[in-house]
Amino acid sequence: MNQNLLRLVGAATAAYGVAVTLRPGWLARPSGLTGPDGASLPGVDTCIRPLVLRDAACGLAMLLAPDRSSLRTAALVRVASDLGDAALLATALPARRHRVMAVVVSVGWGALSVAGLVWPEGTAKP
Protein backbone atom coordinates (compact mmCIF):
# COMPACT_ATOMS: atom_id res chain seq x y z
CA MET A 1 0.00 0.00 0.00
CA ASN A 2 1.31 3.46 -0.91
CA GLN A 3 0.22 5.70 1.93
CA ASN A 4 1.61 8.85 0.32
CA LEU A 5 -0.44 8.36 -2.84
CA LEU A 6 -3.58 7.55 -0.85
CA ARG A 7 -3.15 10.63 1.34
CA LEU A 8 -2.56 12.80 -1.73
CA VAL A 9 -5.75 11.44 -3.34
CA GLY A 10 -7.53 12.09 -0.04
CA ALA A 11 -6.32 15.69 0.11
CA ALA A 12 -7.34 16.34 -3.50
CA THR A 13 -10.72 14.72 -2.95
CA ALA A 14 -11.35 16.74 0.21
CA ALA A 15 -10.37 20.00 -1.48
CA TYR A 16 -12.58 19.23 -4.47
CA GLY A 17 -15.50 18.34 -2.22
CA VAL A 18 -15.27 21.59 -0.28
CA ALA A 19 -14.82 23.68 -3.45
CA VAL A 20 -17.84 22.16 -5.21
CA THR A 21 -19.94 22.42 -2.06
CA LEU A 22 -19.36 26.16 -2.30
CA ARG A 23 -19.73 26.27 -6.10
CA PRO A 24 -21.95 23.37 -7.26
CA GLY A 25 -21.95 24.74 -10.80
CA TRP A 26 -18.39 23.45 -11.15
CA LEU A 27 -19.91 19.96 -11.26
CA ALA A 28 -23.31 20.84 -12.75
CA ARG A 29 -21.86 22.37 -15.94
CA PRO A 30 -19.67 19.46 -17.08
CA SER A 31 -22.49 17.09 -16.12
CA GLY A 32 -24.99 18.84 -18.38
CA LEU A 33 -27.20 19.79 -15.47
CA THR A 34 -27.59 23.44 -16.43
CA GLY A 35 -30.11 25.43 -18.41
CA PRO A 36 -29.39 27.36 -21.60
CA ASP A 37 -28.07 30.27 -19.53
CA GLY A 38 -25.44 28.02 -17.87
CA ALA A 39 -27.10 28.16 -14.45
CA SER A 40 -27.83 24.97 -12.54
CA LEU A 41 -31.27 23.52 -13.13
CA PRO A 42 -33.70 23.81 -10.20
CA GLY A 43 -32.76 21.51 -7.34
CA VAL A 44 -29.44 20.46 -8.86
CA ASP A 45 -27.31 22.34 -6.33
CA THR A 46 -29.27 20.68 -3.54
CA CYS A 47 -28.55 17.24 -5.01
CA ILE A 48 -24.88 17.92 -5.77
CA ARG A 49 -23.89 19.19 -2.33
CA PRO A 50 -24.45 15.90 -0.41
CA LEU A 51 -22.40 14.02 -3.02
CA VAL A 52 -19.44 16.34 -2.78
CA LEU A 53 -19.71 16.56 1.01
CA ARG A 54 -19.40 12.75 0.96
CA ASP A 55 -16.28 13.20 -1.18
CA ALA A 56 -14.88 15.73 1.28
CA ALA A 57 -15.52 13.36 4.19
CA CYS A 58 -13.93 10.40 2.39
CA GLY A 59 -10.96 12.54 1.42
CA LEU A 60 -10.45 13.78 4.98
CA ALA A 61 -10.70 10.22 6.26
CA MET A 62 -7.96 9.20 3.83
CA LEU A 63 -5.81 12.20 4.67
CA LEU A 64 -6.14 11.91 8.45
CA ALA A 65 -6.34 8.12 8.92
CA PRO A 66 -4.21 7.29 11.97
CA ASP A 67 -2.98 3.89 10.76
CA ARG A 68 -2.72 1.65 7.70
CA SER A 69 -5.89 -0.26 8.46
CA SER A 70 -7.96 2.92 8.77
CA LEU A 71 -6.39 4.31 5.61
CA ARG A 72 -7.20 1.10 3.72
CA THR A 73 -10.82 1.24 4.90
CA ALA A 74 -11.18 4.91 3.93
CA ALA A 75 -9.68 4.20 0.50
CA LEU A 76 -12.06 1.28 -0.05
CA VAL A 77 -15.00 3.55 0.83
CA ARG A 78 -13.63 6.06 -1.70
CA VAL A 79 -13.39 3.34 -4.40
CA ALA A 80 -16.92 2.10 -3.66
CA SER A 81 -18.23 5.67 -3.87
CA ASP A 82 -16.48 6.28 -7.18
CA LEU A 83 -17.78 3.05 -8.69
CA GLY A 84 -21.27 3.84 -7.43
CA ASP A 85 -21.05 7.30 -8.99
CA ALA A 86 -19.93 5.78 -12.29
CA ALA A 87 -22.81 3.27 -12.30
CA LEU A 88 -25.42 5.89 -11.45
CA LEU A 89 -24.16 8.67 -13.70
CA ALA A 90 -23.70 6.30 -16.64
CA THR A 91 -27.47 6.21 -16.97
CA ALA A 92 -28.72 9.34 -15.22
CA LEU A 93 -27.07 12.27 -16.99
CA PRO A 94 -28.88 13.95 -19.87
CA ALA A 95 -26.44 13.49 -22.76
CA ARG A 96 -24.14 10.66 -23.82
CA ARG A 97 -21.02 12.86 -23.73
CA HIS A 98 -21.81 13.88 -20.14
CA ARG A 99 -22.38 10.26 -19.14
CA VAL A 100 -19.10 9.16 -20.72
CA MET A 101 -17.15 11.99 -19.11
CA ALA A 102 -18.66 11.28 -15.69
CA VAL A 103 -17.81 7.57 -15.94
CA VAL A 104 -14.24 8.30 -17.03
CA VAL A 105 -13.70 10.78 -14.19
CA SER A 106 -15.34 8.56 -11.55
CA VAL A 107 -13.47 5.43 -12.61
CA GLY A 108 -10.25 7.46 -12.90
CA TRP A 109 -10.47 8.67 -9.30
CA GLY A 110 -11.33 5.15 -8.15
CA ALA A 111 -8.34 3.82 -10.09
CA LEU A 112 -6.01 6.26 -8.30
CA SER A 113 -7.19 4.89 -4.97
CA VAL A 114 -6.83 1.30 -6.17
CA ALA A 115 -3.31 2.12 -7.36
CA GLY A 116 -2.51 3.46 -3.90
CA LEU A 117 -3.87 0.29 -2.33
CA VAL A 118 -1.82 -2.07 -4.49
CA TRP A 119 1.30 -0.01 -5.24
CA PRO A 120 3.91 -0.78 -2.58
CA GLU A 121 5.69 1.90 -0.59
CA GLY A 122 9.25 2.64 -1.63
CA THR A 123 11.68 -0.23 -1.27
CA ALA A 124 14.17 1.79 0.76
CA LYS A 125 14.47 0.65 4.37
CA PRO A 126 14.18 3.24 7.15
PyMOL commands that set and color helices and strands:
alter all, ss='L'
color gray80, all
select helices_A, chain A and resi 3-22+25-28+44-64+68-92+96-118
alter helices_A, ss='H'
color red, helices_A
deselect
rebuild
show_as cartoon
